[in-house]
Amino acid sequence: MGLVSAAVLLLVALFVLPAIAGSDWITTFTSVAIYSIVALGFSVLYGRVGMISLGQVAFLSIGVWAGTRLAYATSIPFPLLLVVVGAVVMVIGTLVGLTAIRLSGLYLALITLMFAGATTVVLSVWDFPNGGHGFTGHTSVPDLSGLENVRRPSVGVGDTAYYRYVVIVAALMFLLALAHIVSKPGRAWAAIRESEPAALAAGVNVTFYKLWAFALASFMAGVAGCLLAALNGVSRAINFQTQDSLTLAATALFGGVFSVWGALIGGIFYQLLPFLFEAQWGVNPNFLLVVFGAGLLQVLLLAPGGLADQFPKDMANLGRLLARKVPPTRQAAFGLGSNFALILGIVLIVTVSPLLGLAAIILAPILAAQALD
């Protein structure tokens, strides 16, 4: 059933959405697919191995830089460019993993967040060396409209064609992650997540498989960065702030780190919701930070598996309550009330008043906490 659903979703993404969506929507859907790859890397690290890495956006920005420079400096085919950029970022990610591999929990999160901050500072000082051919081309001209864009693949020059190209690459990245999860690395990661001492006793090379996870997540972020460089044409360091690492982690957790579907949901929250708020509804997208924060608290309290795991359960509970097949329990009532408060808050922000919407959103984790009693 999962394969059928994935195939249907892929066909809809490739053929239905381009037929009904405008150019702005196509660009946004392309961004959703790209950031879904980045969220997938976070899901591999945290959901499968138990390592909280907040450096995925940093690896994404390095991928954008490497993709930009290699595209200017070489004429290698775009598919090969994706692989080369992914390999470059994978090496860097492995080196970062070597320094942080013996850390865990909060300490690993802090060291990778510091790496993300350092990357932001370095790229801001260099201002993404761009604007000319070769590895060292650089421009300090404030107006970048006249600069040469990063080239796209020959089969994806137009926005719609490039969107389809990105969706196919994203599907391949998801298949790559699934191939790891169902094979020996996935079993080793599951053992490490449950208990490192037990995994060591069982003969699992913990250091090797942790580095493998870092390498895989970094490779995915590098591929996503190269795709993003071609989408943006000319990227700037301001597009990759340190706090974006926290937002990406929150949306990935919101979507669900134990399922590949959660990475797609995380990409939707990270890119589609800001587009809806700002471009479609005329609402300041910074309100989404409160939405993500409240949603993250709600997920951590009631649904560690994220929306990908909890939403079907909530819909089943709601169906049973409406059909009166089972009496409502305290947990079900407060859980559904928490979901309703979050949705109502978003509606109120858009249609009535941001203050009323924020009040309803803040109520969501409070109701979620009550469901635990």
GUSEMAR-66629 format. One record per residue (C-alpha): x negated, y, z. Coordinates in steps of 0.02 Angstrom, whole numbers, padded with zeros to 5 digits, always signed. Each point is the difference from the previous one (the first is absolute). Layout:
GUSEMAR-66629
XYZ/...
//
This chain:
GUSEMAR-66629
+00000+00000+00000/-00144+00118+00039/-00077-00028-00171/+00167+00029-00086/+00026+00163+00096/-00177+00057-00041/+00024-00039-00185/+00166+00094-00006/-00077+00149+00090/-00147+00002-00120/+00115-00004-00152/+00105+00141+00071/-00156+00103+00035/-00071-00030-00174/+00156+00023-00107/+00148+00072+00095/-00079+00143+00099/-00094+00076-00150/+00162-00001-00099/+00100+00100+00128/-00131+00107+00088/-00070+00169-00049/-00183+00046-00010/-00012+00060+00181/+00077-00161+00060/-00118-00104-00107/-00151+00089+00075/+00069-00029+00175/+00033-00184-00034/-00178-00015-00064/-00063+00073+00164/+00111-00121+00096/-00080-00148-00090/-00175+00067+00031/+00025+00032+00185/+00086-00168+00019/-00169-00076-00045/-00084+00103+00136/+00133-00049+00127/-00024-00181-00052/-00183+00012+00049/+00050+00064+00172/+00125-00142+00015/-00136-00127-00038/-00114+00073+00134/+00127+00025+00138/+00142-00118-00044/-00109-00150-00044/-00161+00024+00099/+00055+00116+00141/-00127+00137-00039/+00068+00178+00013/-00095+00094-00135/+00044+00182-00032/-00123+00021-00142/+00105-00052-00149/+00032+00177-00061/-00188+00034+00014/-00035-00150-00111/+00136+00062-00118/-00085+00171-00012/-00168-00084-00034/+00085-00100-00137/+00069+00161-00075/-00173+00078+00003/-00087-00154-00072/+00135-00021-00132/-00014+00184-00049/-00188-00002-00015/-00010-00167-00093/+00139+00053-00119/-00097+00159-00041/-00169-00086-00009/+00042-00159-00096/+00115-00063-00136/+00032-00173+00072/+00177-00069-00027/+00124+00052+00133/+00034-00177+00067/-00187-00023+00025/-00008+00173+00080/+00131-00057+00127/-00104-00152+00045/-00162+00098+00013/+00076+00135+00110/+00083-00132+00107/-00169-00088+00019/-00088+00163+00048/+00128+00039+00135/-00002-00182+00056/-00188+00012+00033/+00025+00160+00099/+00144-00078+00097/-00104-00153+00040/-00139+00111+00067/+00126+00092+00109/+00067-00168+00056/-00175-00055+00050/-00013+00146+00120/+00174-00022+00072/+00024-00187-00008/-00030-00031+00185/+00125+00132+00051/+00186-00030+00018/+00160+00086+00046/-00012+00185+00041/-00190+00004-00023/+00011-00065-00178/+00140+00122-00039/-00104+00145+00066/-00159-00046-00094/+00092-00020-00165/+00094+00163+00031/-00167+00085+00029/-00061-00072-00165/+00155+00072-00084/-00035+00170+00077/-00182-00005-00054/+00052-00046-00177/+00120+00147-00005/-00137+00119+00056/-00127-00064-00126/+00120+00006-00146/+00061+00172+00052/-00178+00066+00000/-00033-00079-00170/+00175+00048-00059/+00014-00160-00100/-00144+00034-00123/+00097+00012-00161/+00023+00101-00154/-00130-00075-00115/-00073-00158-00071/-00124-00104+00097/-00019-00041+00183/-00047+00174+00060/+00119+00113-00096/+00071+00132+00114/+00104+00158-00011/+00040+00134+00126/+00135+00079-00108/+00159+00020+00105/+00113-00031-00150/-00017-00182-00052/+00131+00006-00138/-00132+00008-00136/-00101-00149+00061/-00002-00165-00089/+00116-00127+00079/-00057-00172+00053/+00041-00113-00146/+00137-00128+00006/+00004-00172-00083/+00036+00002-00186/+00162-00095+00029/+00056+00119+00135/-00033+00177-00059/+00177+00062+00024/+00080+00015+00172/+00124-00141-00027/-00128-00117-00077/-00122+00038+00140/+00136-00033+00129/+00027-00173-00074/-00189-00029-00001/-00012+00047+00185/+00148-00112+00045/-00084-00148-00085/-00165+00033+00090/+00093+00017+00165/+00086-00167-00032/-00170-00079-00031/-00065+00073+00164/+00150-00073+00093/-00033-00169-00081/-00183+00013+00052/+00052+00032+00180/+00125-00145-00004/-00133-00116-00071/-00109+00040+00149/+00141-00017+00127/+00054-00174-00055/-00177-00068-00018/-00147-00029+00116/-00035+00185+00039/+00181+00024+00053/-00007-00147+00119/-00164+00064+00073/+00074+00174+00021/+00152-00072+00088/-00113-00093+00121/-00102+00157+00035/+00157+00102+00030/+00068-00126+00125/-00164-00020+00098/-00179+00033-00049/-00072-00120+00130/+00117-00138-00060/-00046+00037-00181/-00185-00011+00043/+00030-00165+00090/+00089-00065-00155/-00152+00039-00107/+00063+00160-00083/-00138+00123-00047/+00085+00151+00077/-00127+00129-00060/+00003-00064-00179/+00190+00000-00014/+00018+00170+00082/-00122+00071-00126/+00097-00090-00137/+00158+00090+00055/-00090+00168+00003/-00070-00034-00174/+00171-00048-00070/+00089+00151+00074/-00139+00116-00061/+00005-00075-00175/+00188+00032-00007/-00023+00179+00060/-00136+00027-00131/+00112-00064-00141/+00141+00112+00065/-00120+00148+00004/-00051-00025-00181/+00184-00010-00050/+00035+00158+00100/-00144+00093-00081/+00073-00035-00173/+00174+00049+00061/-00055+00167+00072/-00119+00042-00142/-00103+00114+00112/-00001-00038+00186/-00055+00112+00143/-00058-00043+00175/+00150+00091+00073/+00108-00144-00062/-00080-00119+00126/+00013+00061+00179/-00050-00101+00152/+00177+00002+00070/+00058-00089-00157/-00081-00157+00069/+00115+00008+00151/+00153+00033-00108/-00042-00146-00113/-00022-00115+00150/+00167+00058+00072/+00094-00029-00163/-00083-00170-00024/+00051-00052+00176/+00173+00070-00032/+00015-00106-00157/-00073-00155+00081/-00181-00060+00005/+00043-00185+00008/+00082-00003-00172/-00059+00056-00171/+00170+00081-00022/-00045+00114+00145/-00143+00077-00101/+00123+00046-00137/+00119+00077+00128/-00148+00094+00074/-00044+00071-00171/+00180+00056-00023/+00003+00089+00167/-00171+00079-00030/+00034+00069-00174/+00184-00008-00046/+00073+00080+00157/-00111+00155-00010/+00048+00020-00183/+00185-00012+00045/-00016+00123+00143/-00099+00132-00092/+00042-00015-00184/+00178-00065+00006/+00074+00065+00163/-00104+00156+00032/-00047-00051+00176/-00171+00022+00079/-00082-00172-00013/-00090+00029+00166/+00161-00053+00085/-00044-00175-00060/-00140-00006+00129/+00134-00004+00135/+00099-00130-00098/-00154-00110-00018/-00046+00021+00183/+00174-00044+00063/+00014-00142-00124/-00168-00069+00054/+00052+00001+00183/+00162-00085-00046/-00090-00135-00099/-00128-00031+00137/+00137-00017+00130/+00127-00105-00095/-00075-00065-00162/-00187-00038+00000/+00026-00076-00173/+00059+00168-00069/+00147+00034-00114/-00045-00142-00117/+00036-00122+00142/+00129+00093+00105/+00117+00075-00130/+00072-00167-00058/+00027-00049+00183/+00087+00165+00038/+00114-00018-00150/+00044-00177+00054/+00037+00061+00177/+00107+00141-00069/+00096-00122-00110/+00035-00114+00148/+00056+00147+00106/+00116+00065-00135/+00071-00174-00027/+00014-00021+00189/-00080-00170-00010/-00106+00036+00153/+00022+00125+00143/-00120+00148-00011/-00151-00017+00115/-00087+00145+00083/-00156-00025-00106/+00098-00007-00163/+00104+00153+00043/-00148+00110+00048/-00105-00067-00144/+00132+00044-00128/+00029+00166+00088/-00185+00039-00014/+00002-00035-00188/+00156+00105-00021/-00078+00146+00097/-00154-00002-00112/+00103-00002-00161/+00119+00132+00068/-00147+00110+00047/-00068-00004-00178/+00172+00042-00069/+00021+00145+00122/-00172+00071-00042/+00044+00002-00185/+00181+00056+00008/+00037+00094+00162/-00141+00056+00113/-00180-00057+00027/+00020+00025+00188/+00153-00113+00010/-00089-00127-00109/-00154+00000+00110/+00108-00023+00155/+00082-00153-00077/-00169-00069-00056/-00074+00020+00174/+00150-00094+00068/-00045-00152-00107/-00150-00064+00101/+00093+00040+00162/+00141-00117-00052/-00130-00127-00055/-00077+00005+00174/+00170-00029+00079/+00021-00157-00105/-00149-00076+00092/+00080+00009+00172/
//
